[in-house]
Amino acid sequence: MRILQVLPELNVGGVETGTLDLAKYLVRLGHKAVVVSGGGALVKDLEETGAIHYQLPVQNKSVISIIKTIPRLAEIIKKEEIDIVHARSRVPAWIAYFACRRTRAIFITTCHGYYKKHPFSYVMGWAKRVIVLSNVIGRHMLEDFDVPHERIKLVPRSVDLDKFKYSSPDKRRGREFHVGIIARITPLKGHLYFIKAMAKVARVTPYLKIWIVGDAPASRASYKEQINVLIRRLGLDHCTEFLGMQKNIPEILAHLDLLILATTTHEAFGRVIIEAQASGVPVVATEVGGVVDIIEDGKNGLLVPPSDPSSMAEAALKIFKDIELARVLAENAYQKVKEKYNIELMVKNTLSVYEDALNNFKLLIMKFSSLGDIILSTAGLRAIREKFPRHKISFLVGEESKDLLLRCPYIDELLVADFKNKDKDLAGILNMGRILRKKNFDLVIDLQNNRTSHMLAALSLSLKCYGYDNKKFGFLLNHRIKDEKPGIDPVAHQFRVLKMLGIDLMDNRLELWPSKEDEEYVENLLSSGWLSVDQKIIGINISASKRWISKGWPRPHIVRLCKELGLRNIRVVLTGVDEDLDEANALVSMIKNTKIINACAKTTVNQLACLIRRCSLYITADSSPLHIATAVGTAVIALFGPTDPARHMPLAKNSIVLKKDLPCSPCYKPKCKNKKCMNLITPEEVLGAIDKLLK
């Protein structure tokens, strides 16, 4: 694998140490390790492990700097052919997220802090896998940032037992009692409470030595001065040392008798605790965040309430007075560190997360309307499954069209949206976006290509979104092709999008998957119409849709055609939707020489597919039954007027298109006063086409 870790800086600290440790083991195991940071004291150590380092301003919170750094990181990802980008802080995560959208790399984060519920922090939950250091942080990301449970992976920090050598407290204890705090000097680390506790300890231990390891950032200089003032006021300046930033923490711990962690807020984990425990140093820690995952109070350490100097002092004195307690706590702690927090286990678990992310892909296809267009997408759906045989494929479809795909063998999950009712407004779209985000899709293929679908693609937070670049928010897709509306058939038009994924149009067959019950229903319907065994059936769809009145073939033409077919001993089946029922009844009453089978409003879409399949031939305007007929392989006569057959007629072996070339056609107007384009298609022309196809 080729792994890129990105973090603000490579100076001394828990995040930096973890990055360095992982990079070293990745190289040792034969993987490629790349680190991007703002530089720091550990760069040389990193490069000595065989890892590659790039320096970018990924620590800079300036929006302009972030925007400028995104393409630079993307170039590094491409140059090093990175598989996974692992972000370890929020600013690097924003840069990495958008850089991954420009490349094929997978985005992973590790939450090293208990983040405030702020828009800036949400990016940490947008990764394909979100690594957390403790159960507390896992619950925090789950509950406060709405990260799906399946994306959260627990991988605690680790300690290199080759660096930190165990020494029992009873063997290291001398005349002086050394107590240390190792942390950045910031208010949340609780230094003031630590000093107040040490003042109480100093009254009992005449040879107390206090070590403060770590330094304050420039913005916290005044806080460091507060600590100095408090030390002088409490008379501890003679026994307190500020050691500043220290690279050799094992050496510091080798001289400590007690480590205190005084953090006042949720701690993500507390690496210094396990480093101390690996060295045999007893630990007193505040009961915050991930600390409770490490320390079992009274068994392998002592826990005290945060911001409570008295309890902290009391616990420290227990360790001072009872050397046997210190020894037992240290031994129990060391055993737990060896079992749960060794570096080999951390590397193994992290690699497991990487492999899981690489091997488990989830793909979303969006096509929620209309019925005919969804049928047209079945050729593409089949090709997508062939291209991605091991991906989990989900399909987002409209409520009115879901039955078409219930038995589709090419999808694993059917998602249904009701964009005509409950999901039609912005609130509904945002809610659907939340649902899609929880699904954690790696790739989105937008075959709908309208404003709603493009918004949903963006809201899904998938790093790969494919579709058409049009005037319907197409800019929201990061992999797009210009929609120039060429005169190609609708299936080929969809495959222009799929071409970006390396999928070529090799098989344009459309498919449907009705059930055996649907077939039995149609047989019973035809039997009730007294259909004899040797009679041919011709189906006629009497309208296009309620909206597209201009597509309808005139009633007198249908009547004349039905009478002619009756004279030839051919039975006619009328199809249509609920709104066409009155029209169908009127047609039946006007035709006397043949018994019409009126199936209008009597079939579901899958039953209609079975009915059309039973027909010798089917006649329809430009509408979904045209696509159904093509999918089931029935010969079809397509009547086109206001729309262009070059763009809407699927390729079919047994088909004839009847269309009049008029100056006004195609007009794409749903309503027309004279409907000249459809009126000029005569029953005689249709009869001629019937004769050709039946032969």
N, C-alpha and C positions, 0 to 999 in steps of 0.2 A: 504494500500500500504506500501511497505518497501522501503524507500528512503535513499540513501547514497549521501551526499554532500561531495565534496573533494575540498579543497582550500589550498593555501600555508601555511598560519599560522592563528592562532586565537588570534591576537592582535587587538588593537583598529583600526578601519577603516570601511569604507562603506561596503566593501565586507563581512567583518567579522560580522558586525552588521546585515546585511541582512541574512546571514547564521544562525545566532543565533535566529533571529526573526522567520524565517521559521521553524526551528527545534522545537521551543517552541510551535508554533501553530499546527504543524504536530502531536506532542505528544498529545496536548489538543484535537485534533479531532480523536484520536484513531489510528493514523498511527505510523509506526515504523520509527524513525529518527536516522540515523547513520551519523557521521561526521568523516572524515579522514583529518588530517592536520599535519603540522610539530610542533604543540603545540603552546602555547602562554598564555597570561594573561586571555583570555576569556574561557579557557577550563573548569574551575570550574563553571562558570556561565552556560555554555552549559549543563554540567552534572546535574546541579540543576534543569533544565527543564525536566529531564527524558530522554534526548537523550544519545546515546552511542558514545563515542569518542575513536578513534584509532590514535596513533601517528606513522606516517611514514614520511620519508624524501621527501615528495612530493613538497617541495620548492626548492630542489636541482637541478640545471640545468645540472649537470654532466650527460653525456650520460650513463656512467656506472651505476650511481645511478638510473637513470630512468629505465634501463633494469632490474636491481635487484629488483626494487620496484614493477614492473608489476605483477609478480606471488604472491607477498605478498598481494597486493590489491585484486587480483583475489580470494585468499583464504578467505579474509574477506567477499567478495561478496557472495561466496558460503556458508560460515558459517552463515551469517546473512540472507541468502535467499533473497538477494536484487532484487527488480524489476527494479529500475531505479537508474542509477549512474549520478549524476548532478555535472559536473565539472565547476568550477568558475574561472579558470585561465589556462594559456597555458601549463605549465609543468604538473600540475595535469591532464589536458585534455589528453596529450600524454599517460600518465600512464593509465588513465581510459579507453581510447579508446582501447588499446591493452588488458587490463584486461577484458573488456566487450567481446572482441573477444574470450576469453577463457571461458566465462560463458554465461548465458542466459539473462543477464541484458541489459536493454536499455540505450543507451548513449545519454545524453542531456548536452548542454553547456549553460552558460550565458556569454555574451560578456560584460565585465565590463570596457573595454577600447576601444579606437580608434586605432586598431592595425595597425602597419606598414605592408605593403604588402610584407611579408617575408615568406619563406617556413615554418618557425617555427610556424607561426600564423595560417596556413591553417587548422590545426586540430580543431580549434574552429568552423569551418563551416562543419565539417564531422558528426556532431551529427544528430540524427533523428529529433530533434527539437532544434532550435537555438534561445534562448531567448535573446532579445535585450532590453535595458533600454530606448531607445529613437528612434525616427524616423531617426535621423541622423545616428545612428549606424546601424539601419536596412538597410538603403540605402548603407552604406559602405560595409556591408557584402554581399549585393546583387550584387553590381557593381564591387567591388574590389576582392571579394573572390568567386564570381560565385555561391553563395548559392541560391538554388531555393526559390522563393517567398513563396511557400506553407510550407516550413520548418521554416521560420522566424516567431516568435511570440513576440509581444510587451507586455512586463510586466514591467512597471516602478518600480523603488524603492519605498519604503513606509516609513512611520514614525509612531511610536507608540504614539498615542495621549494620552495614559495614562501616558507616561513618560514626554512628552513635553507639558507643561501647557501654555496656551495662556495668555498673558498680554499685554494690549494696550500700544503703545509707549508713549502716552501722560501721562500715569499713572506711567511709570517706569523712565521717563526722570528726571534726577537730575541736580545738578550743573555741574558734569563732563559728558563729551560726550565719551562713550566707543565704540571704533571701533575694530572689531576683524577680523582676518583671520584664518580659521581653515582648515589646509591642511598639508600633508607631505611637508617637506622643500626640494623641488627639483625645478630646474629651470622652468619646465613646469607649476608649480603652480603660477609663477609670483610674488614672494615675493619682488623682487627688484623694480618692477613697483608699487607695493602696498606702499612700503616705500617712494618712490618719491612722490606719490600722497598724502600721509599723511603729508609730509613736507609742501605741499601747504595748506592742511587743517589746519595745526598747526598755520599758520599765522593769521587765522581768529578765531580759537577756542582756547582760552587760557587754557582751562581745558580739553584738549584732552588726552585720555588714549588709548594706542594702545596695544592690546593683540595678540600675535602670538602663536597660539595653534597648536601643532604638533612638530615633531622633524625630524632631517635629518638622513638618513641611514649613515652608516660608510663611504660609497663611496661618500657621498655628504657633508662631513665635511668642505671642503674648500668653498663650496657654502654658507653654514651657516655663515662662517667667513666673506665672502663677504657682507652678509646682516648686520652683526654686524659693519663692517667698515663703510658701507653706513649710518647706523643709527647714529654713532658717528659723521661722517662728516657733516650730515644734522642737527645735534644738537637735535636729538630725543631720546637720550639715557635716559633722565630724565623721559620721559613719555611712554617708551616702555618696555613691559615685555614679556619675553619668558616663556611661561607656560609649554612647553614640551608636551609630550603625556598625554592626559587627558581622563580618563574613563567616567567621569560624564559630558558629553557634555550638558545635560539639565541644569545643574547648571551654566555652563559657559554662555549659551545663556540667561539665566534669568537675567544676569547683563549687557548684551550688548544693545547698542542703534542702532547699525548698523553692519551688516555682509557684508564683501566684498569678493567676489570670483574673483580672479585676473588671472585665468588660461589663458595661452597664446596659447594653442593648443586645439584641439577638446576634449571636456569633454563628457564622455559617458552619464552622467546624472547630477550629483551634489547633492548627498544626503544631504549635509550640508545645501543646500538652503531650502529644504522642512522642515528640522528640525528647521531652524531659523524661517521660516514662521509659523510653528506650534506653536512656542513660542511667536509670535507677533513681531519678530525682522525684520525691513525692510531690504531689500537686494539690493545691487548694484553688478552686475555681468557682466563679459565680455561676449560678444555675440558669444559664441563658442558652437559647438556640441549640446548636449542634453539640454543645458541651455535654448534654445529658446522654447523647449517644455513646460518648467515650467513657465518662466517669459514672460508676455506680457508687453512690455515696457510702462511705465507710468500708467499701471493699477494695477499690483500686484508686481511691482519691477521696477528697472531702469537698462537698458542695456547700456554698453559702449563698444567701440572697444577694442580688446585685445592690450596689450603692449602700452597703451595710458594713462600715469599718469595724464595728464591735464584733460581729460574727466572723469576719475575716481574721481579725486578731486572735479570737478564741481558737479558731481552727489552726492557725499558724503555731500557736503555743502548744496545742496538742501534739503536733509533729515534733516540736522542740523538746518537750518534756518526756515523750514516750518513744524512745528509739525503736522499740519492738514494733509499735504501731507503724512507724515510718517504714520499717523493713517489710512488713506484711503487705502494706499498701503498694510499695514499690514492686515487690515480686509478683503480686496479682496483676498489676498494671503491665508489667513487662510481658507476661504470658499472653494477655489480651492483644498487646501490640504485635507480638510475633504471629498470632493467629489471624488477626483482622486487618492490621494496618501495615503489613510489610509491603515493600515497593513492588515485588514481583506480582502480588495479588492485584495491586492497583493497575499495573500495566496490563495484566491479563484481562481484567474487567473493562478497562478502557478499550483495548483492542476488540473485545467482544461487542462493545457498543458500536465501534467503527464498522465491524463486519455486518452487524445487524442493519445498520443504516445503508450499507452498500448493497445488501442482498434482498432487502424487503422494500420493494417499490410499490407505490400506490398511484394509480392513474385515474383521472377523472375525464369523462367525455360529457360535454354539455350539448344537448339538442332537445329543447323542450317544446317546440312547436315548429310547424304544424304537423298534423298526422302524416300527410304525404311526404314532408321533408324528413321525418324520422324514418320512414320506410326507405327513403333514398340514402340514408346514412348507414344502412345495414351492410352495404358492400365495404364501406370504410371501416365499420366496426369489426368485420371479419378480418380485414387486413391488419388492423391494429392488434388484434389477438394473436395473429400469426407472427407479428413483429415482436410482441412482448408476451411470450407464452407463460412466463412465471410472474408477471405483474398481477397485482390485484386491481381489477378494472371495475370502476363504478360509473354509472350512467345517470346523469341528472335529466329527468324528463318531466313534462307537464302532467298534471293530474288527469287531463282528458285523454292522454295518449299512453298512459302507463301499461294498459293491457297488452299493447303490441309487444312489449319486451319482457313479459313475465316469464316466458320460457326460453329466452334467448340464451344460447349456450356460450356466448362470447363474453358475457359480463358476470361478475361475481356479486355485485350489489346494485340494486336499483334505488335511486334517490328520487323522491317525488316532490315537486313544488307546485303550488296552486297560484300561478301568477295572474289568474283571472279573478281571484277572490282574495283570500287571506294574505297572500304574498305579493300583491300587486303594487303596493306603495313602497316608499323608501324604507319604512320600518321593516316590512316583509323581506326586502332585499338584504338589509343589514342582518336580520335574523338568520336568513339562509346563509349569508357569508360566515356567521359564527359557526353554523353547523359544518360548513365545508372546512373551516380552519381546524376544527377538532378532528376532522378526518385525516389531516396531515398529508395532503397529496403532494407527491414529488413532481407531478407533471399534469397539466391541464390542457386538453384539446378542445377548443371552442369551435364547434361546428354550427352553433347558432349565429354567432357574430352580430349581435345587436347590442344596444347599450346595457341592457340588463346582464347579459352573459359576460360582457367585457368587465363590468363592475364586479360580478361574482368571481371572475378569474383573479382579479386583483385582491379582492377580499379574502380569497382562499389562502393567500400568502404563499402559494406554491412558487418555487424559484424558477419554474419552467412553464410558461403559458404561451400556447400556440394558437394563432388564428389570423383573421384578415385585418389588415390596416385600412380602416375605413373612417368615415366621419361619425362613427357611432362609438366614440371613446376607444378606438383601436389602439391609441397610444398607451393604454393600460397593459397591453400585452408586451412581453419582452422578446418574443419570437413571433414576428408577423411578416406578412407578405401583402403587397398592394393588391387591393380588390379592384381590378380594372374592368370587371364585368365583361370578359370576353365571351364570344358566342360559342360556348362549349356546353355540353350537357351537364345537368346538375351533379351527377356523380363525379365526373371529371373535375368539376369546380371544387368539390370538397377535397379531392385528392391533391389539389394545389397546396392546401394547408398541410396535408399529411406528407407531402414531398419533403418538407423541412425536417421531418423525422426519418427520412430515408425510406419512406413507404411509397412504392410505385403502384399505379393502377394496372394490375395484372388480371383481375377478375371483377367485372362490373355487375355480376349477378346480385339481384335484390332477394332478400329472404323474409319469410314470416314463419311463425311457429304456433299455429292453432293447435288445439287439443283434440283428442279423439271425441270428447263430448261435443265440441263445436261441429265436427263432421256429422255426428249422429243427429244433432239438432237440424242441420241443413237437409239431411235426407228425409227427416220427418216433415219438414216444411214443404219440400217438393212433392212428397207423397200426398200431402193434404191438398195439393193443387191438381191432383189426378194426372200427374205426368206419366205418360206411357214410356216403356223401356226404350223404344226406338226413336223417340222424338228428340230432335236437337233443341238446345236451349240457347237463346241469345239474351244476354243481360243488357239493360239500358239504364244508365244512371241519369235521372231526370233533372238534376241541377248540379251546380258546382258548390256553392255555399251561400249562406244567407247574406254575406257581405258582397260576394262577387256575382251580382245579378247579371252583369254584362256577359258572363261566360255561358249562360243557359241557352240551350237549343230550343227554338220555339215549340209550343205545345202542338200546333197543327202539323208540324213536321214529324213529331214523334207519333202522332195518331196515324198519319199516312204510312209511315214506316211499319208500324205494328200491323196494320191491315194487310199490307203486302206480305209480311212475314207469315201471317195467318193463312194466306192463300197458298203458301209453300209448305204448310204443315210444320212450321217452326214455332215453338212456344217462346213467349217473351216473359222475362222476369224483370220487373221494375224495382230499382233500388233507390234509396234516398234516406235522409235523416228525418227526425220528427217533424221539422218545419215543412217538409215536402209531402206530408201525408194527405193533406187536402188536395193538392195538385195530382197526386197519384190516384186518389179515388175518382177525381174528375176524369182523368185519362181512361181509367178502366170503364167508366160508364159510357164513354164515347166510342169504344171499340166493341163491335158486336160479333164480328166473324171469328174471333179467336178468344179463348179463355186466357186472360192475363194472370200470371202469378204475381200477386202484389206483395213484395217483400219489404216494401218501404217501411222504415222504422221498426222492423221486426228482427234485426240482427245486431249483434255487437260487431266490433271491427274484425275480430278473429272469425266469427261466424260468417261475416261478409266475405272474408278471404276464401273460406270453404265454398261458399255459394258461387263466387266468381270462378273458382277452380272447376266447378261442375259445368260451367257454361262452355259452349263451343266457341263463343266469341263474345266480346264485351264492348259496348259503345259508351263513351263518356267524354265529357268536356275535361278541361285541364283542372283536375282535382285529385284528392287522395285515392279514390277508387282506381284511377288510371295507374297509380304506382302499385296498388295492390294487385291489379291484373298482371302487371309486369313481373311482380315478385312471385306470383303463383304460376306463371308461364302460360296464361290464357291469351289467345290472340286478341288484339285490341284495336279498335278504331278510335283515334283521338281527334276530337273536334276543337280546333284552336281558333280564337278570335282576338280578344284584347291582349293576350300574352304571347310570348315568343316561344315556339316549340324548340328552338335551338338551345334555349336556356332551361326549359322546364320538362322536356320530354325525355324520359330515361331511354337508353338504348334497349331495344327489344327486337328479337328475331321476327316475330309474327305481329307486325304492327303497320298500320297505315295512318298517316296524319293528313287530315283534311283541313285546309286553311285557305282563305281568300287573301290575295295580296292587294290590299287597299292602302291608299295614302295615309289613312289614319291608324293603321294597324301595324305593329302592336301599340296600343295607347296606354295600357295599364290603368285604365279607369274602371273602378268597380261598378259604376252605373253609366248607362248610355241610353239616350232617348230612342234611337232607331235600331240599335243592335244589328246594323247592316252586315257586319262581318260574320255573324252567326246565322242570320236569315238567309244569306246567299249559299250556305251549305245545304243542298237540297236532299230530300229523301232518296232521289234517284242516284245521286253520287254515293250516298251511304250504301245503298243496295249493291252498287257496282263494287264497292270495296268489300262488302260482305261476300260476294261471289268469289272474289280473288282469294280472300283469306280461307274460306271454307274449302276451296279446291286444294 
